[in-house]
Amino acid sequence: MEIAIRGCDVRGRLCGIVDHVNARPNEKRRFIAMSHARISVNPAVMMGKPCIKGTRITVELILRKLGAGHSFADLIDSYPHLSEEDLRAALAFAADYMRHETVLAAV
């Protein structure tokens, strides 16, 4: 799902309206984005993808690595500037994002 974020604060935290860019015009949905202290969104960093604050490591990368079977210890060994709290924040961000997902029945 592609989104466009309008209204990030000066620290890059999500705090504004999020539009679903690829939604049909009559299905356009908006919601207030959640704020996570360890996650930043900055259009100038990784094309605005949610990242661990102060890094270029995206939430997506963390989820893909965990999904592929890597452990927290593996990720911390590979990226020593990450902490277990950063990894848990990425999981919490993804869970909050999914909470706002709308599922439409295929016809």
Backbone as JSON, one array per atom type, in Angstrom:
{
  "sequence": "MEIAIRGCDVRGRLCGIVDHVNARPNEKRRFIAMSHARISVNPAVMMGKPCIKGTRITVELILRKLGAGHSFADLIDSYPHLSEEDLRAALAFAADYMRHETVLAAV",
  "N": [[0.85, -1.17, 0.0], [0.72, 2.11, -0.93], [1.53, 5.22, 0.51], [1.02, 8.69, 1.2], [2.47, 11.12, 3.12], [1.4, 13.83, 4.92], [2.36, 16.45, 6.83], [4.53, 16.05, 8.8], [6.33, 16.48, 11.83], [9.04, 18.64, 12.98], [10.93, 16.87, 13.9], [10.55, 14.67, 12.37], [8.58, 12.89, 13.07], [5.59, 11.01, 12.63], [2.69, 12.83, 12.35], [0.54, 13.86, 11.12], [-1.94, 13.93, 8.54], [-2.53, 10.99, 6.7], [-2.61, 9.89, 3.45], [-3.95, 7.38, 1.35], [-2.39, 6.67, -1.46], [-2.73, 4.97, -3.67], [-5.38, 4.3, -3.65], [-8.7, 4.03, -4.99], [-10.48, 6.89, -6.29], [-13.03, 7.21, -5.03], [-12.65, 5.67, -2.85], [-10.8, 6.76, -1.2], [-9.07, 6.97, 1.77], [-8.49, 8.33, 4.98], [-6.44, 8.73, 7.85], [-5.35, 9.52, 11.15], [-1.97, 9.48, 11.72], [0.08, 7.34, 13.71], [2.33, 8.02, 16.43], [5.66, 7.22, 17.05], [8.35, 7.02, 19.19], [10.89, 6.0, 18.52], [10.86, 5.71, 15.8], [11.21, 7.27, 12.69], [10.03, 9.41, 10.08], [10.96, 10.77, 7.18], [10.9, 12.61, 4.32], [13.3, 13.05, 2.96], [14.94, 10.99, 3.65], [15.51, 7.75, 2.77], [13.41, 7.87, 0.93], [11.17, 8.61, 2.4], [10.27, 6.38, 3.77], [9.33, 4.64, 6.77], [11.78, 4.67, 9.26], [14.3, 3.48, 11.59], [15.0, 5.8, 14.03], [17.53, 8.14, 13.35], [18.96, 6.51, 11.69], [19.35, 4.77, 8.52], [17.92, 2.53, 8.33], [15.21, 0.73, 7.48], [11.85, 0.11, 8.66], [10.62, -1.83, 7.19], [12.83, -3.38, 6.27], [13.69, -4.52, 8.67], [11.42, -6.05, 9.35], [11.36, -7.82, 7.17], [13.79, -9.21, 7.5], [13.37, -10.42, 10.02], [11.16, -11.97, 9.33], [12.38, -13.71, 7.6], [13.62, -15.39, 9.26], [15.72, -14.52, 10.84], [17.12, -13.7, 14.02], [16.6, -11.43, 16.84], [19.13, -11.08, 17.98], [20.78, -11.72, 15.8], [20.24, -9.55, 14.08], [21.11, -7.4, 15.65], [23.8, -8.02, 15.83], [24.5, -7.72, 13.13], [23.85, -5.05, 12.69], [25.16, -3.07, 14.68], [24.52, -0.63, 15.89], [21.86, -0.71, 16.39], [19.3, -1.36, 18.8], [17.63, -3.66, 21.03], [15.26, -2.46, 21.78], [14.81, -0.76, 19.63], [14.19, -2.62, 17.63], [11.87, -3.77, 18.69], [10.27, -1.5, 18.61], [9.98, -1.18, 15.86], [8.41, -3.42, 15.28], [6.13, -2.77, 16.78], [5.33, -0.43, 15.47], [4.67, -1.5, 12.94], [2.54, -3.16, 13.68], [0.69, -1.25, 14.6], [0.28, 0.14, 12.21], [-0.93, -1.86, 10.66], [-3.27, -2.16, 12.08], [-4.86, -0.16, 11.14], [-5.45, -0.92, 8.62], [-7.61, -1.57, 5.87], [-9.65, -4.13, 4.78], [-10.9, -5.3, 1.8], [-13.48, -7.16, 0.31], [-12.93, -9.38, -2.37], [-14.46, -9.33, -5.53]],
  "CA": [[0.0, 0.0, 0.0], [1.51, 3.33, -1.02], [0.91, 6.31, 1.25], [1.67, 9.99, 1.16], [2.35, 11.69, 4.45], [1.35, 15.28, 4.97], [2.36, 16.99, 8.18], [5.49, 15.54, 9.77], [6.89, 17.56, 12.63], [10.44, 18.93, 12.68], [11.74, 15.71, 14.25], [10.25, 13.6, 11.44], [7.57, 11.98, 13.58], [4.29, 11.06, 11.97], [1.76, 13.56, 13.19], [-0.46, 14.51, 10.3], [-2.88, 13.12, 7.79], [-1.91, 10.06, 5.76], [-3.5, 9.55, 2.34], [-3.62, 6.2, 0.58], [-2.2, 7.19, -2.81], [-3.19, 4.06, -4.7], [-6.81, 4.0, -3.49], [-9.58, 4.63, -5.98], [-10.94, 8.19, -5.79], [-14.16, 7.11, -4.11], [-12.24, 4.86, -1.7], [-9.7, 7.42, -0.51], [-9.25, 6.91, 3.21], [-7.51, 9.11, 5.74], [-6.41, 8.5, 9.28], [-4.26, 10.2, 11.85], [-0.87, 8.54, 11.89], [0.54, 7.13, 15.07], [3.67, 8.54, 16.7], [6.55, 6.29, 17.73], [9.55, 7.77, 19.54], [12.09, 5.44, 17.9], [10.65, 5.61, 14.36], [11.1, 8.58, 12.04], [9.64, 9.44, 8.67], [11.49, 12.0, 6.61], [10.92, 12.44, 2.87], [14.67, 13.12, 2.46], [15.66, 9.78, 4.07], [14.92, 6.5, 2.25], [12.17, 8.24, 0.22], [10.06, 8.77, 3.34], [9.87, 5.14, 4.43], [9.6, 4.67, 8.21], [13.12, 4.17, 9.61], [14.74, 3.64, 12.97], [15.47, 7.18, 14.14], [18.97, 8.35, 13.28], [19.57, 5.53, 10.78], [18.67, 4.56, 7.25], [17.4, 1.17, 8.42], [13.75, 0.85, 7.41], [11.01, -0.85, 9.37], [10.43, -2.92, 6.24], [14.01, -4.24, 6.29], [13.66, -5.29, 9.92], [10.36, -7.05, 9.24], [11.77, -8.85, 6.21], [14.84, -10.02, 8.13], [12.73, -11.26, 11.04], [10.33, -12.92, 8.61], [13.25, -14.7, 6.97], [14.14, -16.29, 10.3], [16.8, -13.94, 11.64], [16.73, -13.37, 15.39], [17.0, -10.1, 17.29], [20.59, -11.12, 18.16], [21.39, -11.65, 14.46], [20.12, -8.18, 13.58], [21.97, -6.52, 16.46], [25.18, -8.32, 15.4], [24.69, -7.14, 11.79], [23.68, -3.6, 12.79], [25.46, -2.87, 16.1], [23.94, 0.61, 16.42], [20.47, -0.98, 16.75], [19.06, -1.97, 20.11], [16.43, -4.49, 21.08], [14.13, -1.53, 21.85], [14.56, -0.31, 18.25], [13.53, -3.72, 16.92], [10.51, -3.86, 19.22], [9.55, -0.33, 18.11], [9.63, -1.48, 14.47], [7.28, -4.35, 15.33], [4.96, -2.03, 17.28], [4.91, 0.45, 14.38], [4.0, -2.32, 11.92], [1.25, -3.59, 14.23], [-0.21, -0.08, 14.58], [-0.04, 0.4, 10.82], [-1.88, -2.89, 10.23], [-4.54, -1.95, 12.77], [-5.64, 0.8, 10.34], [-5.65, -1.46, 7.28], [-8.97, -1.93, 5.51], [-9.68, -5.29, 3.89], [-12.08, -5.29, 0.94], [-13.76, -8.47, -0.29], [-12.77, -9.45, -3.82], [-15.71, -9.71, -6.19]],
  "C": [[0.9, 1.23, 0.0], [0.78, 4.44, -0.28], [1.69, 7.59, 1.02], [1.42, 10.64, 2.51], [2.38, 13.21, 4.34], [1.39, 15.67, 6.43], [3.27, 16.27, 9.15], [6.01, 16.72, 10.57], [8.38, 17.7, 12.33], [11.36, 17.76, 13.04], [11.45, 14.52, 13.35], [9.22, 12.6, 11.94], [6.29, 12.13, 12.79], [3.32, 11.8, 12.87], [0.63, 14.18, 12.38], [-1.4, 13.54, 9.65], [-2.1, 12.22, 6.83], [-2.95, 9.7, 4.72], [-3.03, 8.26, 1.69], [-3.58, 6.62, -0.89], [-2.82, 6.28, -3.85], [-4.65, 3.65, -4.53], [-7.59, 4.64, -4.63], [-10.13, 5.93, -5.42], [-12.09, 8.09, -4.79], [-13.83, 6.26, -2.88], [-11.15, 5.54, -0.88], [-10.01, 7.47, 0.98], [-8.15, 7.72, 3.89], [-7.57, 8.68, 7.19], [-5.25, 9.28, 9.87], [-3.18, 9.17, 12.13], [-0.43, 8.49, 13.35], [1.96, 7.67, 15.23], [4.46, 7.49, 17.48], [7.88, 7.0, 17.94], [10.8, 7.28, 18.82], [11.99, 5.32, 16.37], [10.53, 7.02, 13.79], [10.71, 8.4, 10.58], [10.07, 10.8, 8.15], [11.58, 11.79, 5.1], [12.33, 12.45, 2.28], [15.49, 11.88, 2.83], [14.88, 8.56, 3.6], [13.54, 6.75, 1.63], [10.95, 8.28, 1.14], [9.57, 7.49, 3.99], [10.15, 5.25, 5.93], [10.93, 3.97, 8.52], [13.32, 4.25, 11.12], [15.39, 5.01, 13.04], [17.0, 7.24, 14.15], [19.7, 7.36, 12.38], [18.85, 5.57, 9.44], [18.14, 3.13, 7.17], [15.88, 1.26, 8.5], [13.07, -0.22, 8.26], [10.79, -2.07, 8.47], [11.6, -3.89, 6.26], [14.0, -5.12, 7.54], [12.6, -6.39, 9.84], [10.74, -8.17, 8.28], [12.83, -9.77, 6.79], [14.25, -10.95, 9.18], [11.87, -12.33, 10.39], [11.14, -14.01, 7.94], [13.9, -15.62, 7.99], [15.28, -15.74, 11.11], [16.26, -13.6, 13.04], [17.1, -11.92, 15.71], [18.53, -10.05, 17.42], [21.3, -11.03, 16.82], [21.38, -10.22, 13.93], [21.03, -7.23, 14.35], [23.43, -6.77, 16.12], [25.48, -7.68, 14.05], [24.66, -5.62, 11.8], [23.9, -3.2, 14.24], [24.87, -1.59, 16.7], [22.45, 0.44, 16.72], [20.41, -1.6, 18.14], [17.82, -2.85, 20.03], [15.18, -3.61, 21.12], [13.79, -1.0, 20.46], [13.79, -1.38, 17.47], [12.09, -3.88, 17.39], [9.66, -2.68, 18.74], [9.13, -0.55, 16.66], [8.43, -2.42, 14.42], [6.01, -3.64, 15.78], [4.42, -1.1, 16.19], [4.14, -0.34, 13.33], [2.63, -2.78, 12.41], [0.25, -2.44, 14.22], [-0.64, 0.25, 13.16], [-1.1, -0.59, 10.32], [-3.24, -2.72, 10.9], [-5.45, -1.05, 11.93], [-5.92, 0.29, 8.93], [-7.12, -1.83, 7.07], [-8.9, -3.09, 4.52], [-11.0, -5.25, 3.13], [-12.26, -6.67, 0.33], [-13.6, -8.38, -1.8], [-14.08, -9.94, -4.43], [-15.42, -10.44, -7.47]]
}
